[in-house]
Amino acid sequence: MPNSPMSFFWYELMTTDLDAAEAFYTDVVGWKAQPFDGAPGMPRYIVMNVGERGVGGLMTQPDEVRKMGMPPAWVGYIHTRDVDASTKSLKEAGGAVHREPDDIPGVGRFAVVADPQGAVFNFLQPDGPDQPPVPATTPGHIGWHELYTTDWRAAFDFYAGQFGWTKGDALDMGPMGTYQLFAAGGEPVGGMMNKPEQVPVPVWQFYFNVPAIDAAAKRVTDNGGKILMGPMEVPGGGWIVMCTDPQGAHFALTAPVR
């Protein structure tokens, strides 16, 4: 187990229409887009900011990803101080390595991996200093992390052992089973559950904070996205809506009760 819990800290969309995705999320979430001035020859990359703080990035799907038939999707990056050691540990614990550790000039060292049930995420060992944390409810930041999996108990044991995550409350969702909250130090930052049949494979979903859920849901549909579920009130005093963007990438929005 790591000395201190490791958690998600960067979020990235691989899409089929970069310009359309930039316009969509800028309006829906309120992010400010900023081109990333990377090394010569690097693919175009757009950083999405809240104020002066980067939250995530947008990029066009690489050819090899598109040829595999992967749909547009958001992926989360878990922070590590040693990506090679973290990747080795994950593999020994039954996870899969889809791309071995490699360097991104001027950014850090990363790897593309999956947990033992198949949910994909990335590791990143940043070159620069750590950013100070922000409150979980800050507009434009990520307010919740949700894992749909085939065996939430085994998945939790994996993430707890690899990253120091701890259990919060377990919520009884009736026919949908148990929803297990988890924390990465401090208050819960997400939940995990066995996936419903309509979710084809284990996957992480991320919730973006917005000030008001109804207005944000309208911005989704006004900009060509789709509402899959909600808006609905959830325990703890918040509202959520689950969506897809115009290119088909899944995401969710969360807002406080007003």
Buried (B, 14 or more C-beta within 10 A) or exposed (E): EBEEBBBBBBBBBBBBBBEBBBBBBBBBBBBBBBEBEBEEEBEEBBBBBBEEEBBBBBBBBEEEBBEEEEBBBBBBBBBBEBBBBBBBBBEEBEBBBEEEBEEBEEBBBBBBBBBBBBBBBBBBBBEEEEEEEBEBEBBBBBBBBBBBBBBBEEBBBBBBEBBBBBEBEEBEEEEEBBBBBBBBEEEBBBBBBBBEEEEEEBBBBBBBBBEBBEEBBEBBEEBEBEBEEBBEEBEEEBBBBBBBBBBEBBBBBBBBEE
